[in-house]
Amino acid sequence: MKPPIFVRTLTAAERQHLQAGLRSADAFTLRRCQILLASASGQTPPLIARNLGCTSPSVRNALHAFHAEGLDCLKQKSSRPKSARPVLDAVFDDSLRDLLHRSPRTCGKRRSTWTLDLVAEVCAERGWTPRRLSSEAIRQAIQRLGVSWRRAKHWITSPDPAYARKKKPATA
């Protein structure tokens, strides 16, 4: 069994800063100050967790953060993943634009117009994405191209040579 961890001996300036943090309006800073001061008084992580109504791992995380960062651990960091990026990379922008300009039937699909789910299916089949994406992810990728989805659905035209003549009365 590992021995319990405690915060290192606090300097007078650190202790004063932590006690001032007890009056903070920010709940994260307040909780971290409570944890660090309780550990400095000799309380173990499970006891601190029980007294503050949190978990032992969160107490240990606070202690490890203090050892690594000092008083900077009192400021809450971003919870956004550092590697967040679109799953459908910008590398495939030209390919996606080209795909939307063709009929789904050229990809072996039974429809003549694209749906977001159909685009997601074709992107996964072609290996552009590691898995089938949601329609929202595809919508965002199309938006990144600067194209409205409403327009993208109607880019497809018939291969019939008389298509323009036939369509003109319907759209006029």
N, C-alpha and C positions, 0 to 999 in steps of 0.2 A: 504494500500500500504506500502510495506517495505521501510525503508530508504535505500539510496544507500550505498554500502560498500566502504570503503577506506582502503588503506594500513595503518598499524600502523605507529607511528612516527619512522622514520629511525634514526639509530645512524650515527655518522660521518663516521665510518668505512664501514657501509652498503651502505651509499650514495656514498662513494668513489668507492666501489666495483661495484655498479650498473652503475656509470658513466664510469668506465673502460670497463664494459660490452657493452657499446654503440659502442665500436671499435672492438667488437668480429667478427670473420669471420663466426661464427655459427649463422644462422638465428634464431634458437629457443632462444638462449641466448640473442641476440639483441632484439627480440620482447618482451621477458619477462622483460628485463631491461627498455625498453621504457614504458611498461605498468606500472611497479612499480613506476618509477619516475614520470610519469604523474599522478598517483593516489596520490602520496605523495605531489604533487603540488595542489591537491584539485579537480582534474577533476573526474567526475562521469564515471562509466563503459560505458554507452552508448556514451558519448562524446569521451572517449578514443578509443572506437571501431570505431567510425566514422572517427576520425583523423588518425588512423593506418590502416584502411581498413580491420578490422577483425570483429568478432561478439562479442556481449556483453557477452554471456556465456564463451567465451574463455578468456575475460578479467577477469571475476569473477573467473574462474578456476585458473588463475595466481595469483590472490589476495589470494584465499583460500590456494593455494599451498605455498605461501610465509608465511602465518600465521602458517601453519602446519610444514614446513620444513626449513624456513629461507632462507639463500642464496643457499642452496642445490637445491632449485626449479629451479635454472638457468641451471641445467644440464638435458638434455632430458633423460627420462627413456625409458626402453624397452616397445614397444607397444604389445609385445607377451602376450597372455593371460596366467595368472598364472596357470590355470588348463588345459593347453593344453596336451592332451594325445591321443593315438590312440583310435578310437571308438571301434575297434575290439581288445580287451585287450589281453595281453600275456597269460591270464588265459585260453584262448581258443586255444593256439598254438597246443597242442597235438590233440585236437578235430579237428582242421582245417587240420592238417597233415593227420590224419586218414581219414577225409572226402575226401581229394584229392587222397588217395590211393584206394578209392572205385569208382565204376561206378555211374554216376549220375542217372542211372536207379534204383538203390537201394533207391534213394530218391524220386522216382515217376516221374522222368524227362524223356523225350523222347530221349535225346541224349546219346551217349555212351562216349563222351569226355567232359571234363569241359571247360567252357568259364569263363572269369572273371565275367561277368554279372550273369551267372548261379550260381557261387559260392556265389555271393552277395545275390542272391535271396534265396538260401538255408540257408545262415547264418541268414537272417532276419526271415525266417520261423521258424527256430529253437530257436529264441529268443536270439541269441548270440550278436546281435546288436539292438539298439533301432529303427533303420529304415534301409531301403535298402541302402547300401553304393554304392559309385561309383566304377567303375572298377579300378580306380587308387588307392583307399583306399585298395581294396582287393589285388592288385598287391604289395603294400607296406607291407601288412601283410604277404604275401607269401615270399617276399624278406627277411623280418625279420626272417623267419624260416630258411633262408639260402638255399632256393631252387630256382632254376631258373624256371620261369613260363613255358618256352619251355619244360623243362623236366616234369613238373607236368602234362601237358596235355597228355603225353604219358605213364603215369604210369599204366594205366588201361590195363589189359590183358583179353583175352577171357576165359570164364569158360570151353571152349572146351578142353578135355584132349589132343587132338592132335594139339593144338594151336602152341606149340613150334616147332613141326615138320613142320607144314604148313607155319609158318612164316619164318623159317630159309632160304628157297630158296629166299624169297622176299627180305630179308635184307642182304644176302651174296653178 
